[in-house]
Amino acid sequence: MDAPARSSGPADAGSAPRSGPESVPGSGPESAPGARLDPLGSAPARFGREARHPLAGRRRVADVVASIALLVVLTLEALAAGWGIKLMSLAFVSCAAPGNTCNAGLGDSVVTVGPILIALVLVASIVVCILRLVRRRLAWPVVLVGMAAVVAVFFAALLLIESSVTHGI
């Protein structure tokens, strides 16, 4: 006696109703009953399981933790650099000494614009980092670029302040 053949339709417990070009049996990368395409394309997923890349969760958590820690360090660095540029205005105290010359216009503009540039770099780094975290892209390198930009702005301000004050005698 032969056993009756089972149909592989939607009444099966392990399969889902299909439509479109994948509905033809054996016509795609998934020929096993109950398998459907993974949206990430990593492997066919079984019905009832979440179709996620297995490493997506772990790498995302590490990236979020590293990004937040580096953002805190970037904020502290930006505060220190901004106050350091403001304190560079003390270099103009020596302008009253005989033989010293000062370019007060350049010095004042550097002391005013420097902290603003640092604040813009900080805000831009935070915004881009948050957008990349939301889109599940690697975000911590953006913070490192922001840290390097803050250091570059600080040293550019330092060079401009030093060039605006000339010590005589």
Secondary structure, DSSP 8 states (H G I E B T S, - for coil): --------STTSTT-----SGGGSTT-SS--STTEE--TTSSS-EETTS----TTHHHHHHHHHHHHHHHHHHHHHHHHHHHHHHHHGGGGGGGGGSTT-EE-HHHHHHHHHHHHHHHHHHHHHHHHHHHHHHHTT---HHHHHHHHHHHHHHHHHHHHHHHHHEE---
